[in-house]
Amino acid sequence: MQALVKEVKTELDAFDIYSLFKSDRTVSILDSGMGAENLGRYSIVGLNSFTTFKYEEDICVINEKKIKSDPFEELKKLIDMYKVKNDTELPYIAGAIGYFSYDLGRKLEELPVIALEEVKIPDCYFYFYDNAVVMDNLEKKTYITGLGILKSKEDSVREIEGIILKGDKVKYDELIESNTEFDSNFGKDEYIETVERFRQYIRTGDIYIANLTQRFCCETTKEPYEVYKNLRHINPAPFAAFMNVEEFSIVSSSPERFLEIRNNIVETRPIKGTRPRGKNSEEDLKNKLELINSEKDKSELLMIVDLERNDLSKVCKPYSVKVTELFKLEEYSTVFHLVSTVVGELKDEYAAVDCIKACFPGGSITGAPKVRSMEVIEELEPTRRNIYTGCIGYLGFDGNADFNIVIRTILMKDKKAYLGVGGGITWESIKEDEYEETLDKARALMRVL
């Protein structure tokens, strides 16, 4: 297939454009809200869904057709049906946008069934799009793409262009904060006690590091669109996303890339190590230096980098897996993070879906060794994570893909909002500090609720 790609001259940003089409609940946005200097070069708005794919209760559902099969294999077959040649510099011109939930990992590993499933959503869900708007935030250029499946690509691109040219920028009102009450699936003492139980598994050699999460919940009547609008305004992030799926919505402000596959080069960017932003520049500098010089945080990140190298080696060419950044400090609106980058070249026989399957769930939000860490997480976290610590992104019909790690994310369903926050536990962990770190990470999400 050949996609039509047309540049349109506009001052609107990706979220402005998303807002013009938001009456269609199948429209999604992958929103690089931080700007080009912080990995946020491209944003994508998916328009005119022609197929949906979901995996739920061990069944793949393609539109209304049900198939008992491996979801990764079925997705791979579907993507292959719409192969597109990409002669542009854009990473995406056509494809599917959606998510894999953390609990899809149960289909890849034999895990105990202990944690309570309080919130039920499909294990994965993808919209296949006939059109997209792709924004290059570095070059300040906007492109409309069309495949011609639902209607002629020329007609659909022309219609989308007409709507964009008449569109206005979104207005951001001052955020009015309320005294929303949040419940957690952990009390403070219980969380601290669970950190100690993780440490005992480390002492006995079961694990070296594992990610412990608490989940907050509140009642809300706020519209998910408004929550996302405010979140991207106060907490811009390079791997943000907003999706409406069936009767729930996903509001994501993620700073972390899980996997990018572009022209057969794979990249992952695990995050480990967090400090809050200070009240002034002196506090900021103090917290930065504390993080950069923290042996505990650097050892955490190093363990996860080793795990990611091992995962990528399953699907990448021999000797191609390399660490290109080890302890990079990145600044966000409420926190500082330490980040590393690992790259490799995909073997010829593997596609993007194979790479995701080999590396899923991400090492930074499970632990090392991965499977044993997932078993401990299942034993000690009281509720299932569902979308939290899964991944959201796109599978391109040209073979490219890009997915975040679902952190700093709110799931909104049935007038309730759920948000998970966690951190890596090592032998050196200070229990009270681990609890406080989760609150630092939750701050921006709680503000918009």
Order of alpha helices (4+ residues) and beta strands (2+ residues): beta-alpha-beta-beta-beta-beta-alpha-beta-beta-beta-alpha-beta-alpha-beta-alpha-beta-beta-beta-beta-beta-alpha-alpha-beta-beta-alpha-beta-alpha-beta-beta-beta-beta-alpha
